[in-house]
Amino acid sequence: MRSIELLTEEMLSLPSISRALLAEKLIERIELATDPLIQATWTTEGKNAFKSAASRHF
């Protein structure tokens, strides 16, 4: 298994739109079942980050 440092380096070398998609997917997977408000907030943040990156046409 690759180290977090190596994965981070690889992911940061991706184009902006790919990083935004990855961030959205990671945020969707966060287990915050104990607080639905926090889960909804993070989901919204991820979607907003993706939309912002996509609108820049990277």
Secondary structure, 3 states (H helix, E strand, C coil): CCCHHHHHHHHHCCCHHHHHHHHHHHHHHCCCCCCHHHHHHHHHHHHHHHHHHHHCCC
